[in-house]
Amino acid sequence: MKKNYFVLALLCVSLCAFSQAKKPTIMVVPSDAWCIKNGYVQTFDNQGKTITLPDYKAALQNNTDLLLAISKINEMMTERGFPLKNLESALKTLENQAAEDAMLTSKEGSEVAESPIDKLKKTAKADIWMQLTWSVNQVGPKRSLTFNLQGLDAYTDKQIAGASGTSAPTFSAELPVLLEEAVVAYLDNFNAQLQAHFDDMFANGREITVRIKTWNSMEDGLETDFDGQELSEIIEAWMADNTVQGRFSTTDATENMMYFEQVRIPLFNDKNRAVDARGWVRGLQKHLRDVYQLESKLMMQGLGQAQLVIGEK
């Protein structure tokens, strides 16, 4: 009898731990292909090069089918216990920040170089972007829906989950019904892929890339000597001490530049606050300033790409 009580107690503890497991935060967005096909695009000037990006605001304001589709996916994901960020709310928050960002300049008068999509990712702070594409097929009076779901890591843009399929032909004309019939058979496996990726991040860290450069005012660059140790060695030692399980790859290194890929940083700090690439690399910036009196300038390129230029601000 006592043994049965013990087994029951262990089962209860296991269920409680599972229910409290951290879930990835997700935001559903229309895919680039869907936006381009339907004419919802905007152009962005990136240092003289024109880049075409999806215009989510125009799509939400002018396409009620998109609102219905996102609402249905949100509903289905919520039923399965996955927290969701709302695209429309994130865009409104971004607009409120636009005036402040427009006034932000560096000491030399340079503006912040950041694409609209990068700004949205930073504002939404979702772990995973869930890109949705769909098309409605008409054969006589019957309709079916073909869909494609892509789960993208917001920091690396790597696809970490996917699902696609077509619903059975039906006389129903309502998009949410067609979408649910098409997606429901695939969604649990899709969510399992999302959770597996997040579990890997929780155990092994979030992946980012870091680029180190020096201003030309540093004559010896990364070969500058500090008590018998070159600056490049100091940086690699800091990376080894502060990455999760010391996991990172030095992809390239010269006297003036170092490039690190597959840099694994913790998801949360000791105060259980989310850690992002900017905050983590700021630790290196502070270390170089406090210990070696080296000033540096920290710049971001998207959520998962940080660049530190050493020598001055």
VOGU-3710 file (C-alpha; in Angstrom, 3 decimals, decimal comma):
1> mkknyfvlal> 0,000/0,000/0,000  2,785/2,389/0,952  4,515/1,532/-2,294  1,414/2,540/-4,259  1,257/5,890/-2,454  4,943/6,470/-3,222  4,446/5,762/-6,944  1,402/8,061/-7,004  3,387/10,845/-5,340  6,195/10,521/-7,897
11> lcvslcafsq> 3,652/10,652/-10,723  2,110/13,841/-9,325  5,535/15,491/-9,010  6,391/14,529/-12,608  3,097/15,902/-13,943  3,562/19,170/-12,047  7,106/19,573/-13,385  5,919/18,895/-16,931  3,063/21,396/-16,643  5,482/24,065/-15,442
21> akkptimvvp> 7,991/23,481/-18,251  8,849/26,645/-20,119  7,268/26,982/-23,541  8,669/28,994/-26,459  6,876/32,270/-27,189  5,583/32,334/-30,741  4,249/34,962/-33,138  2,253/34,040/-36,234  3,059/36,091/-39,349  2,178/35,727/-43,039
31> sdawcikngy> 5,073/34,369/-45,084  7,114/36,550/-47,425  5,734/34,586/-50,374  2,112/35,240/-49,328  2,790/38,966/-48,829  4,536/39,313/-52,201  1,811/37,348/-54,002  -0,865/39,623/-52,521  1,068/42,866/-53,018  1,794/43,684/-49,362
41> vqtfdnqgkt> 5,436/44,764/-49,543  7,619/47,721/-48,579  11,097/48,773/-49,629  13,953/49,367/-47,205  17,200/51,193/-47,980  20,144/49,272/-46,526  23,266/51,382/-47,099  22,267/52,259/-50,651  20,813/48,845/-51,519  17,026/48,583/-51,890
51> itlpdykaal> 15,529/45,572/-50,117  11,922/44,390/-50,448  10,243/43,256/-47,232  6,702/42,155/-46,324  4,382/44,941/-45,159  2,509/43,307/-42,275  0,595/46,462/-41,345  -0,882/46,881/-44,834  -1,749/43,174/-44,951  -3,588/43,283/-41,617
61> qnntdlllai> -5,460/46,476/-42,520  -6,572/45,338/-45,964  -6,980/41,560/-45,823  -9,632/40,178/-43,469  -8,730/36,611/-44,499  -5,294/37,141/-42,919  -6,857/38,255/-39,629  -9,125/35,197/-39,650  -6,238/32,848/-40,469  -3,956/34,247/-37,735
71> skinemmter> -6,827/34,187/-35,243  -7,551/30,523/-35,994  -3,874/29,492/-35,694  -3,627/31,464/-32,427  -6,704/29,661/-31,123  -5,377/26,212/-32,043  -1,953/26,919/-30,541  -3,449/28,292/-27,324  -5,517/25,122/-26,931  -2,222/23,214/-26,983
81> gfplknlesa> -0,596/25,360/-24,301  1,733/27,530/-26,385  1,893/31,253/-25,500  1,452/33,569/-28,463  2,457/37,108/-29,306  -0,050/39,123/-31,306  1,316/40,568/-34,559  -1,116/43,493/-34,630  -0,275/44,509/-31,043  3,456/44,257/-31,730
91> lktlenqaae> 3,093/46,544/-34,753  1,250/49,141/-32,672  4,021/49,062/-30,057  6,570/49,491/-32,835  4,756/52,570/-34,139  4,868/54,140/-30,679  8,637/53,690/-30,638  9,146/55,042/-34,170  9,233/58,727/-33,188  11,838/58,067/-30,490
101> damltskegs> 14,001/55,967/-32,840  13,826/58,670/-35,510  15,485/61,091/-33,092  18,198/58,617/-32,062  21,637/59,387/-33,493  25,220/58,614/-32,555  27,755/61,200/-31,379  28,898/61,527/-34,997  25,318/61,993/-36,254  24,779/58,516/-37,704
111> evaespidkl> 21,315/56,991/-37,584  20,498/53,559/-36,211  20,839/51,031/-39,077  18,071/48,495/-38,545  15,504/47,003/-40,897  11,778/47,217/-40,102  11,646/43,439/-39,641  14,582/43,538/-37,197  12,767/46,233/-35,222  9,609/44,142/-35,124
121> kktakadiwm> 11,492/41,064/-33,905  13,097/43,129/-31,164  9,727/44,562/-30,140  7,835/41,257/-30,213  10,577/39,358/-28,354  9,258/36,023/-29,617  11,487/32,948/-29,620  9,942/31,553/-32,793  8,238/33,101/-35,831  5,497/30,908/-37,242
131> qltwsvnqvg> 5,229/31,779/-40,953  1,922/30,883/-42,568  1,179/30,479/-46,285  -2,109/29,250/-47,708  -4,100/29,120/-50,929  -7,716/28,113/-51,540  -8,366/25,568/-54,305  -11,713/25,590/-56,143  -13,011/22,534/-58,037  -16,629/23,015/-59,026
141> pkrsltfnlq> -18,696/23,779/-55,912  -16,103/22,223/-53,601  -13,142/23,985/-52,020  -9,979/22,818/-50,298  -7,088/24,629/-48,686  -3,364/24,023/-49,138  -1,156/25,372/-46,354  2,491/25,606/-45,357  3,735/26,350/-41,832  7,372/27,210/-41,082
151> gldaytdkqi> 8,728/27,590/-37,572  11,726/29,954/-37,734  14,152/30,690/-34,911  13,832/34,476/-34,470  17,555/34,837/-33,700  19,075/32,765/-36,499  16,238/32,629/-39,087  16,836/28,864/-39,307  13,787/26,683/-39,915  13,319/24,415/-36,922
161> agasgtsapt> 9,822/23,052/-37,634  7,592/22,591/-40,651  4,239/21,239/-41,770  2,277/21,329/-45,010  -0,806/19,685/-46,426  -4,182/20,029/-48,118  -7,632/19,652/-46,597  -10,254/17,312/-48,008  -12,624/18,948/-50,544  -15,702/20,396/-48,874
171> fsaelpvlle> -18,689/22,574/-49,633  -17,716/24,888/-46,764  -16,686/28,388/-47,857  -15,362/29,668/-44,520  -11,577/30,108/-44,373  -11,174/29,290/-40,635  -13,017/25,977/-41,129  -10,883/25,070/-44,143  -7,708/26,048/-42,293  -8,558/24,019/-39,211
181> eavvayldnf> -9,443/20,958/-41,290  -6,134/21,251/-43,175  -3,876/21,961/-40,191  -5,299/19,914/-37,316  -3,709/16,610/-38,400  -0,235/18,186/-38,542  -0,208/20,694/-35,695  0,723/18,403/-32,812  3,806/17,102/-34,630  4,693/20,693/-35,607
191> naqlqahfdd> 4,423/21,774/-31,953  6,551/18,825/-30,868  9,298/20,068/-33,214  9,003/23,583/-31,767  9,203/22,303/-28,209  12,181/20,059/-28,995  14,064/23,052/-30,403  13,206/25,162/-27,375  14,230/22,359/-25,006  17,578/22,214/-26,819
201> mfangreitv> 17,984/25,983/-26,381  17,077/25,707/-22,713  19,689/22,983/-22,175  22,426/24,143/-24,562  21,796/27,862/-24,996  20,446/30,161/-27,684  22,561/30,426/-30,822  23,942/33,811/-31,938  26,864/35,114/-34,005  29,430/37,666/-32,827
211> riktwnsmed> 31,813/39,731/-34,934  34,774/41,527/-33,336  36,574/44,356/-35,122  39,038/47,096/-34,185  39,180/50,757/-35,119  42,245/51,754/-37,132  43,387/53,802/-34,118  44,562/50,476/-32,596  47,876/49,931/-34,391  48,294/46,284/-33,362
221> gletdfdgqe> 44,589/45,487/-33,511  43,689/42,163/-31,933  47,397/41,355/-31,601  47,748/44,071/-28,917  49,653/42,550/-26,002  48,452/42,595/-22,378  51,009/41,021/-20,030  52,013/38,371/-22,558  48,507/37,673/-23,795  47,136/38,934/-27,095
231> lseiieawma> 43,743/40,611/-27,155  42,359/37,856/-29,397  43,303/35,260/-26,764  41,625/37,319/-24,039  38,409/37,506/-26,055  38,383/33,775/-26,789  38,974/33,019/-23,108  36,002/35,227/-22,152  33,845/33,482/-24,752  34,795/30,067/-23,370
241> dntvqgrfst> 33,983/31,159/-19,804  30,620/32,758/-20,614  29,018/30,558/-23,267  26,842/27,595/-22,283  29,198/24,622/-21,854  31,887/26,681/-23,624  30,186/26,156/-26,973  31,209/28,460/-29,823  33,145/28,274/-33,081  35,849/30,697/-34,182
251> tdatenmmyf> 35,030/30,789/-37,894  37,563/33,426/-38,900  40,317/35,424/-37,201  42,848/38,002/-38,406  44,849/40,744/-36,708  41,843/43,089/-37,046  38,775/40,834/-37,031  37,292/37,758/-35,358  34,060/36,036/-36,318  32,300/33,616/-33,964
261> eqvriplfnd> 29,412/31,362/-35,024  27,245/28,881/-33,118  27,772/30,961/-29,998  25,495/29,477/-27,341  24,258/31,977/-24,751  21,885/31,202/-21,854  18,180/31,929/-22,293  17,876/33,324/-18,762  20,233/34,906/-16,248  20,483/34,106/-12,539
271> knravdargw> 17,496/36,421/-11,916  15,393/34,421/-14,415  15,366/37,345/-16,839  15,618/36,709/-20,572  19,112/37,146/-22,041  19,486/38,516/-25,566  22,540/38,926/-27,794  22,942/42,625/-26,985  22,904/42,098/-23,223  25,272/39,138/-23,423
281> vrglqkhlrd> 27,894/40,877/-25,623  27,636/43,918/-23,372  29,248/41,664/-20,746  32,327/41,352/-22,989  32,271/45,093/-23,606  32,232/45,774/-19,860  35,013/43,212/-19,242  37,331/44,872/-21,775  36,613/48,326/-20,362  36,958/47,462/-16,669
291> vyqlesklmm> 39,969/45,151/-16,879  41,912/46,442/-19,900  40,638/50,053/-20,199  39,484/49,393/-23,768  36,499/51,338/-25,044  34,299/49,799/-27,730  31,110/50,326/-29,708  28,372/47,684/-29,692  26,152/47,385/-32,774  23,331/44,963/-33,545
301> qglgqaqlvi> 22,263/43,421/-36,839  19,023/41,658/-36,048  18,299/39,826/-32,804  21,081/37,274/-33,121  23,989/39,164/-34,692  26,169/41,426/-32,584  29,249/43,397/-33,604  31,766/44,889/-31,181  34,283/47,387/-32,565  37,167/47,872/-30,098
311> gek> 39,382/50,908/-29,604  36,969/53,782/-29,092  33,231/54,508/-28,955
//
